[in-house]
Amino acid sequence: MRPGKEANVWKLHNNGRLEPGAVVTPTERLSWGKTIGLGAQHVVAMFGATFVFPLLMGLNPQLAVMMSGVATLLFLFIVKHRVPSYLGSSASFVGVSTAIYAGGGNPSHVSGAMFFVGLTLFIVGLIIHFAGAGVIHKALPPVVTGAVVMLIGFNLAPVVAGVYWPQDQWMSLIVMLIVVGLSIGLRGFLGRIAIFLSLVIGYVLSGIFDLVFGPKNGLNPATGKWEEGFRVNWDGVYAADWFGLPPVSDLTNWTFGATTNVIGFHLPSFNFAFALIALPVTIALIAENTGHVKAVAEMTGADLDNDMGRAIAGDGFTSMLATAVGAGPTTTYAENIGVMAATRVYSTAAYVVASLVAIGFGFSPKFGAVISATPGGVLGGITVVLYGMIGLLGAKIWRENNVDFGNPLNLVPAAAGIIIGVGNVTLVFSEQFTLTGIALGT
């Protein structure tokens, strides 16, 4: 960077000091020491979800964390540092990946479907940028966006009941209670990372249970049979190098749910039917991005309506980039918006620091192996709460926008769509083309 170039991005706020009640704008920064500390907070805030969701999607969490850093840097460039946000793994695609695997697809098909959504989101962002933010509110009223978000969460209930919970039912129950307890008992920033803290605690408890009680009897998703085995298997951790890139996916020997799968870099495979399954997620992402931009605008006091299109297009572009190499798609994170609300520091310099740290994590296969070894019972307890929370975000959209369900025009379509989506109702057009679950409900 040339001398003086930095000043074009960030101006030093109050000689690098933060006074009580002061606000640091996106184009300001504190001293680099304080900025690095704030960046570390953003890493912790995004970290749990950014590696949990790729695990649930059957993708490589090490690669996902790395690409989240790359995506955030590109996003900040696209929005000209006006919309401070961190882009992590999106929860909206968990149900899509599950449906694709159920339909005979593999991780490359998941990446292909998610790439298609990223492209659609990018195009929508361009339309909003040139036509104005009002067009999105007319095309997707709150009753629609709320219902779609609700479908994305509640449609995943069978995954919890049939895949994660049976792997270790007692550990799932314990972790679920820990999540509930920490979410209610903790306040502020710690309360926002309750799921991440619960995952760490559950991981440690699983190791202790192995030592004290020995192996457990649970469902093996790869075979569909109940088998005895230890909760924590670190064979892959011991074999992994400390430094290096994520592996190249071995899709030839890939089996759904197998602990021996090698997943990392791979190119997307495109399938029209799988793309249609994923398409409704675009609506949820538009609603999510719109809400986050409005939240940032309210906190910073800036008018960001003209930046809405850039933000959505930026999210779409970075999702295409991430899925093109085999990582999960990205989205702006509410967790990091919470950090900004708590600190009143909206400097994008802190996000640049967080991005560089995330990219650094991506160069440690050992780190990725530890994450990939997360016990199924721990994921079972977390997903019970997490998927329910995603679904209830739809109800939150309805409440915040005062949707009138006394009006049959709102009530009847939403009711029908939710039952179709949650019940995984299928409409068969031909052997090659069907609509089911979220896609049909939308």
ABEGO torsion letter per residue (X at the ends): XBBGAAAAABBBBGGGBBBBGBBBBAABBBBAAAAAAAAAAAAAAAAAAAAAAAAAAGBBAAAAAAAAAAAAAAAAAAAGGABBBBBBBBAAAAAAAAAAAAAGBBAAAAAAAAAAAAAAAAAAAAAAAAAEAAAAAAABBAAAAAAAAAAAAAAAAAAAAAAAAAABAAAAAAAAAAAAAAAAABBEAAAAAAAAAAAAAAAAAAAAAAAAAEBBBBBBAAAGBBBBBBABBAAAAAABBABEBBBBBBAAABBBGBAABBBBBBBBBBBAAAAAAAAAAAAAAAAAAAAAAAAAAAAAGBBAAAAAAAAAAAAAAAAAAAAAAGBBBBBBBAAAAAAAAAAGBABAAAAAAAAAAAAAAAABAAAAAAAAABBAAAAAAAAAAAAAAAAAAAAAAAAAAGBBAABAAAAAAAAAAAAAAAAGBBBBABAABBBBEAAAAX
